[in-house]
Amino acid sequence: MQNKEKAFKSGFITIIGRPNVGKSTFLNQVVGQKIAIMSDKPQTTRNKIQGVLTEKDAQMIFIDTPGIHKPKHKLGNFMTKVAINTLNEVDLVLFMVNAEESFGKGEQFILEKLKGVKTPVFLVINKIDLIHPDELIKVIEQYKDQYDFREIVPISALQGNNVDRLLTVIKEYLPEGPQYYPPDQVTDHPERFIIAELIREKVLHLTREEVPHSVAVIIEKISEENQLLHIMAAIIVERPSQKGIIIGKQGAMLKEIGTRARLDIEHLLGSKVFLELWVKVEKDWRNRSTMLREFGYREDEY
């Protein structure tokens, strides 16, 4: 008697957590390439970014959400709403925490939101490579009495430690379902979105203080000529002083941002790129609904 062929599984998995716990690092590790930008600045992710992992028996669609935090402006409200709204739309929730940080008000706030969720919730303890194994037991003890987690899985997203184990457990919880995306597709976002994010990432890496959070990037035009992609992009800031910082002395900062971004974009697209950047001031854009919509933060899509 032949064994019955295993049914194909598929589902949507949202990754939530406080800012800077490693959600984007995990997503990039899982799909095997960079689709979400990474930075040591909180609130790096502003929109929900879907990463797709297709295996022979399952397709997992991961949603990397903005870090949940107390909003300070309309953009912050949007980001928090996006993250919370995904909880009831998915098959599984991964609540990711940083093994180095103790349980606090931020985690308590998220757990309060989870109490009304019927979806299974895993606790994923990230950055275990940064602590002693004995400390891990204490972290688990801190959380396990706070909520009825279906699974608790420690990982290092950066190094890939135990990530395969987490994926195996995720598959056990997914329903039978169709293949939503082609097997070679790793994200549902258009290339323009990822290009803009790669440019914004370089601004986050190279600037300090208030500048990173005041930046948006708009791709104005992409054209191709003689196998060279010409990309024109505007970096949006809120104040003239921020424009001066991003341009830098004799244009040095803007040139460095462009050089670093171009290398990542060429790697993403597999093509030579000419990247043209300029900086525009849009006063207080993070609190202006029309600007937020224009820059792609559309609440009605969520």
VEXDREN-2710 file (C-alpha; in Angstrom, 1 decimal):
% VEXDREN-2710
k/r/px/py/pz
1/MET/0.0/0.0/0.0
2/GLN/1.4/3.4/-1.0
3/ASN/1.8/6.2/1.5
4/LYS/-0.6/9.0/1.0
5/GLU/1.1/12.1/-0.3
6/LYS/1.5/14.8/2.3
7/ALA/-0.9/17.7/1.9
8/PHE/0.5/21.1/1.0
9/LYS/0.2/23.7/3.7
10/SER/0.2/27.4/3.5
11/GLY/-0.5/30.4/5.7
12/PHE/0.3/33.9/6.9
13/ILE/2.5/34.5/9.9
14/THR/2.8/38.0/11.5
15/ILE/6.0/39.0/13.4
16/ILE/5.3/41.5/16.2
17/GLY/7.4/43.0/18.9
18/ARG/9.0/46.1/20.2
19/PRO/11.2/48.1/18.0
20/ASN/14.7/46.7/17.3
21/VAL/14.1/43.1/18.5
22/GLY/15.3/41.7/15.2
23/LYS/12.1/41.2/13.2
24/SER/13.6/42.4/9.9
25/THR/16.8/40.4/10.4
26/PHE/14.7/37.3/10.9
27/LEU/12.7/37.9/7.8
28/ASN/15.8/38.4/5.7
29/GLN/17.3/35.2/7.2
30/VAL/14.2/33.2/6.3
31/VAL/13.8/34.3/2.7
32/GLY/17.6/34.2/2.1
33/GLN/18.0/37.8/0.8
34/LYS/17.5/41.4/1.9
35/ILE/13.9/42.5/1.5
36/ALA/13.5/44.4/4.8
37/ILE/15.9/47.1/5.9
38/MET/17.9/46.8/9.1
39/SER/19.2/49.5/11.5
40/ASP/20.0/50.0/15.1
41/LYS/17.5/52.8/15.1
42/PRO/14.0/52.0/16.5
43/GLN/11.0/52.0/14.2
44/THR/13.0/51.2/11.1
45/THR/10.1/49.3/9.5
46/ARG/7.2/51.6/8.6
47/ASN/4.9/49.4/6.5
48/LYS/4.1/45.8/6.8
49/ILE/6.5/43.9/4.6
50/GLN/5.7/40.4/3.3
51/GLY/8.4/37.8/2.8
52/VAL/7.6/34.5/1.2
53/LEU/9.3/31.2/1.9
54/THR/8.2/28.3/-0.4
55/GLU/9.3/24.7/0.5
56/LYS/8.2/21.4/-1.2
57/ASP/5.5/20.9/1.4
58/ALA/4.5/24.4/2.5
59/GLN/4.5/28.1/1.7
60/MET/4.9/30.5/4.6
61/ILE/4.1/34.2/4.1
62/PHE/5.7/36.3/6.8
63/ILE/4.6/39.8/7.7
64/ASP/7.2/42.0/9.3
65/THR/5.3/44.7/11.1
66/PRO/6.5/48.1/12.5
67/GLY/7.7/47.9/16.1
68/ILE/4.8/48.5/18.5
69/HIS/5.5/51.7/20.5
70/LYS/3.7/54.7/22.0
71/PRO/3.0/57.0/19.0
72/LYS/4.3/60.6/18.9
73/HIS/2.8/61.7/15.6
74/LYS/0.4/60.6/12.8
75/LEU/3.0/58.4/11.2
76/GLY/3.5/56.7/14.6
77/ASN/-0.2/56.1/14.9
78/PHE/-0.3/54.6/11.5
79/MET/2.7/52.3/12.2
80/THR/1.2/51.0/15.5
81/LYS/-2.3/50.5/13.9
82/VAL/-0.7/48.5/11.0
83/ALA/1.0/46.2/13.5
84/ILE/-2.0/45.5/15.7
85/ASN/-4.4/45.1/12.7
86/THR/-2.5/42.2/11.4
87/LEU/-3.1/40.0/14.5
88/ASN/-6.6/38.8/13.5
89/GLU/-5.8/38.4/9.8
90/VAL/-3.2/35.7/10.0
91/ASP/-2.8/32.0/10.9
92/LEU/0.0/32.5/13.4
93/VAL/1.5/35.2/15.5
94/LEU/5.2/35.3/16.4
95/PHE/5.8/37.6/19.4
96/MET/9.5/38.3/19.1
97/VAL/11.5/39.6/22.1
98/ASN/15.2/40.5/22.7
99/ALA/16.9/38.0/25.0
100/GLU/19.1/40.8/26.3
101/GLU/16.2/43.0/27.5
102/SER/14.1/42.3/30.5
103/PHE/10.3/42.2/30.5
104/GLY/8.9/45.8/30.7
105/LYS/6.0/48.1/29.9
106/GLY/6.4/47.7/26.1
107/GLU/6.1/43.9/26.3
108/GLN/3.1/44.2/28.7
109/PHE/1.4/46.5/26.2
110/ILE/1.8/44.0/23.4
111/LEU/0.6/41.1/25.6
112/GLU/-2.6/43.1/26.5
113/LYS/-3.3/43.4/22.8
114/LEU/-2.7/39.7/22.3
115/LYS/-5.3/38.7/25.0
116/GLY/-8.1/39.4/22.5
117/VAL/-6.5/37.4/19.7
118/LYS/-7.8/33.9/18.8
119/THR/-4.8/33.1/16.6
120/PRO/-2.1/30.9/18.1
121/VAL/0.9/32.9/19.5
122/PHE/4.5/31.7/19.7
123/LEU/7.1/33.4/21.9
124/VAL/10.3/33.8/19.8
125/ILE/13.3/34.8/22.0
126/ASN/15.8/36.4/19.6
127/LYS/19.5/37.2/20.0
128/ILE/20.3/34.2/22.2
129/ASP/23.9/34.4/20.8
130/LEU/24.3/37.5/23.0
131/ILE/23.5/35.8/26.4
132/HIS/24.8/32.9/28.5
133/PRO/22.6/29.8/28.2
134/ASP/21.8/30.0/31.9
135/GLU/20.2/33.4/31.3
136/LEU/17.8/32.0/28.7
137/ILE/16.0/30.0/31.4
138/LYS/15.4/33.3/33.3
139/VAL/14.0/34.9/30.2
140/ILE/11.6/32.0/29.6
141/GLU/10.4/32.2/33.2
142/GLN/9.7/35.9/32.8
143/TYR/7.3/35.3/30.0
144/LYS/5.7/31.9/30.4
145/ASP/3.4/33.0/33.2
146/GLN/2.3/36.2/31.4
147/TYR/0.5/34.5/28.5
148/ASP/-0.5/31.0/27.3
149/PHE/2.0/30.7/24.4
150/ARG/1.5/27.7/22.2
151/GLU/5.3/27.4/21.7
152/ILE/8.4/29.1/23.0
153/VAL/11.4/29.0/20.6
154/PRO/14.8/30.6/21.3
155/ILE/16.7/31.7/18.1
156/SER/19.5/33.9/16.8
157/ALA/18.1/35.5/13.6
158/LEU/21.5/37.0/12.8
159/GLN/23.4/33.7/13.0
160/GLY/20.5/31.5/11.9
161/ASN/20.7/29.4/15.2
162/ASN/17.5/27.3/15.7
163/VAL/15.7/29.1/12.8
164/ASP/15.1/25.8/11.0
165/ARG/13.6/24.4/14.2
166/LEU/11.2/27.4/14.4
167/LEU/10.2/26.9/10.7
168/THR/9.4/23.2/11.3
169/VAL/7.2/24.1/14.3
170/ILE/5.4/26.8/12.3
171/LYS/4.5/24.3/9.6
172/GLU/2.9/22.1/12.1
173/TYR/0.4/24.8/12.9
174/LEU/-0.4/25.9/9.3
175/PRO/-3.6/24.8/7.6
176/GLU/-3.7/22.9/4.3
177/GLY/-3.9/25.5/1.6
178/PRO/-2.8/26.7/-1.9
179/GLN/0.5/28.1/-3.1
180/TYR/-0.3/31.8/-3.1
181/TYR/2.9/33.0/-4.8
182/PRO/5.3/31.5/-7.4
183/PRO/8.0/29.4/-5.8
184/ASP/10.8/31.9/-6.7
185/GLN/9.0/35.0/-5.3
186/VAL/10.3/36.2/-2.0
187/THR/8.2/39.3/-1.4
188/ASP/4.9/40.9/-2.5
189/HIS/6.4/44.4/-2.6
190/PRO/7.2/46.0/-5.9
191/GLU/10.9/46.7/-6.7
192/ARG/10.3/50.5/-6.3
193/PHE/9.3/50.0/-2.7
194/ILE/12.4/47.9/-1.9
195/ILE/14.7/50.4/-3.8
196/ALA/13.3/53.3/-1.7
197/GLU/13.8/51.3/1.5
198/LEU/17.4/50.5/0.6
199/ILE/18.1/54.2/0.1
200/ARG/16.4/55.0/3.4
201/GLU/18.4/52.4/5.2
202/LYS/21.7/54.1/4.2
203/VAL/20.3/57.4/5.6
204/LEU/19.6/55.6/8.9
205/HIS/23.1/54.1/9.0
206/LEU/24.9/57.3/8.2
207/THR/23.0/60.0/10.1
208/ARG/22.2/60.5/13.8
209/GLU/19.8/62.1/16.2
210/GLU/16.5/63.4/14.7
211/VAL/17.3/63.0/11.1
212/PRO/16.6/59.2/10.5
213/HIS/13.0/59.4/11.7
214/SER/12.2/62.5/9.6
215/VAL/13.2/60.8/6.3
216/ALA/11.1/59.3/3.5
217/VAL/12.3/58.3/0.1
218/ILE/10.3/58.6/-3.1
219/ILE/11.3/56.9/-6.4
220/GLU/10.5/59.5/-9.0
221/LYS/11.5/57.6/-12.2
222/ILE/13.2/54.4/-13.3
223/SER/14.3/54.1/-16.9
224/GLU/16.6/51.8/-18.9
225/GLU/19.2/52.8/-21.5
226/ASN/22.0/50.7/-22.9
227/GLN/21.5/48.0/-20.2
228/LEU/21.9/50.7/-17.5
229/LEU/19.1/51.4/-15.1
230/HIS/18.7/55.1/-14.3
231/ILE/16.9/55.6/-11.0
232/MET/15.9/59.1/-9.8
233/ALA/14.9/59.3/-6.1
234/ALA/14.0/62.2/-3.7
235/ILE/15.0/62.0/-0.1
236/ILE/12.3/63.9/1.9
237/VAL/13.1/65.7/5.2
238/GLU/11.1/68.0/7.5
239/ARG/13.6/70.9/8.0
240/PRO/16.3/72.7/6.0
241/SER/18.8/71.8/8.7
242/GLN/18.2/68.1/8.1
243/LYS/18.6/68.7/4.3
244/GLY/22.0/70.2/5.1
245/ILE/23.0/67.2/7.1
246/ILE/22.0/64.7/4.4
247/ILE/23.8/66.7/1.7
248/GLY/26.9/67.1/3.9
249/LYS/30.0/69.2/3.2
250/GLN/30.4/69.6/-0.5
251/GLY/27.8/66.9/-1.1
252/ALA/29.9/64.2/0.6
253/MET/27.1/62.7/2.7
254/LEU/24.7/62.4/-0.2
255/LYS/27.4/60.9/-2.3
256/GLU/28.1/58.3/0.3
257/ILE/24.4/57.4/0.7
258/GLY/24.1/57.1/-3.0
259/THR/27.2/54.9/-3.4
260/ARG/26.2/52.4/-0.6
261/ALA/22.5/52.3/-1.8
262/ARG/23.6/51.7/-5.5
263/LEU/25.6/48.6/-4.5
264/ASP/22.6/47.1/-2.7
265/ILE/20.2/48.0/-5.5
266/GLU/22.6/46.4/-8.1
267/HIS/22.7/43.3/-6.0
268/LEU/18.9/43.2/-5.8
269/LEU/18.3/43.8/-9.5
270/GLY/21.3/42.1/-11.0
271/SER/21.9/45.1/-13.2
272/LYS/24.2/48.1/-13.4
273/VAL/22.5/51.2/-11.9
274/PHE/23.0/55.0/-12.2
275/LEU/21.4/56.4/-9.0
276/GLU/20.5/60.1/-8.9
277/LEU/19.5/61.5/-5.5
278/TRP/18.3/64.9/-4.3
279/VAL/16.9/66.2/-1.1
280/LYS/13.5/68.0/-0.6
281/VAL/12.1/69.7/2.5
282/GLU/8.4/69.0/3.3
283/LYS/7.7/70.7/6.6
284/ASP/6.2/68.4/9.3
285/TRP/5.3/65.7/6.7
286/ARG/4.8/63.0/9.4
287/ASN/1.8/64.8/10.8
288/ARG/0.2/65.7/7.4
289/SER/-2.3/63.1/6.2
290/THR/-2.0/64.1/2.5
291/MET/1.8/63.7/2.7
292/LEU/1.5/60.3/4.5
293/ARG/-0.8/59.0/1.7
294/GLU/1.4/60.5/-1.0
295/PHE/4.5/58.7/0.5
296/GLY/2.7/55.4/0.6
297/TYR/1.4/55.2/4.2
298/ARG/-2.2/54.3/3.3
299/GLU/-4.3/53.3/6.3
300/ASP/-7.2/52.1/4.2
301/GLU/-5.0/49.3/2.8
302/TYR/-4.8/47.7/6.2
END
